[in-house]
Amino acid sequence: METFAQRRGFLITIDGPAGAGKSTTARALASRLGYAYLDTGALYRAVAWVVRRAGIDCADVEAMETLLSSVDFHVSLDEGVTRTFIDKKEITGQLRSPEISRLASTVAALPYVRDRLLPIQARFSREGGIVAEGRDMGTRVFPEADVKFFLEADLETRTARRHREAVRDGHPETQPDTRRAIEERDANDRSRATAPLKPAGDAVVIDSSSLTVEQVVERMLAWIPGHS
Ligand code: DC
């Protein structure tokens, strides 16, 4: 009898710190496999976006819970893009500023934010044929994933990549600022009590520091049944 994965495609997860190359690699891998690409960071960025718009303090638990329960979050998977909607309004293009990045890392440490976003992500496990990218894909959201990767890179490499992206996206900042922001976010993401960033016990760990995107994708394909 065919398994679920054979019929619909595998569920593949990629976790790792900022700048390790998750998005580029996840997109490239999804495209090679003809799979959908799910960027779950977009949801945490969307929460940051609504918090900023509402002008509330994210330490105010009651205000945060009221806000989160009154907002409709929706994502739709387009080719290589996770389109993000708040109350049916698309905000995909407004989520990459340094300010939203910082605030996203802060709200991502709040357990009720993670609980609110969990079902929105977990429903994709029924579909298969997905490459899902984030920080807790293999550990919490999709513990039953078919193949799990954890992508790392040294701090210098990650700083250089993020700095290039920031400049390209019209958010000029100095390299030391980029490095500091990455270190701060890493510390937040790794040390939080709920779903901290760490490799799942059954994840394949790949260091992308001296690899091209194509080389990382080739290494990943070697772990995917029928694609080596
Ligand atoms: O991948 P990204 O930079 O777009 O993620 C934005 C923030 O959201 C990041 O600081 C960590 C957090 N995040 C998370 O905690 N869990 C996820 N599954 C995805 C992102």
Boltz pocket constraint, residues with backbone or C-beta under 6 A from the ligand:
constraints:
  - pocket:
      binder: B
      contacts: [[A, 18], [A, 40], [A, 41], [A, 42], [A, 44], [A, 45], [A, 101], [A, 104], [A, 105], [A, 106], [A, 108], [A, 133], [A, 134], [A, 135], [A, 136], [A, 137], [A, 185], [A, 189], [A, 195]]
      max_distance: 6.0
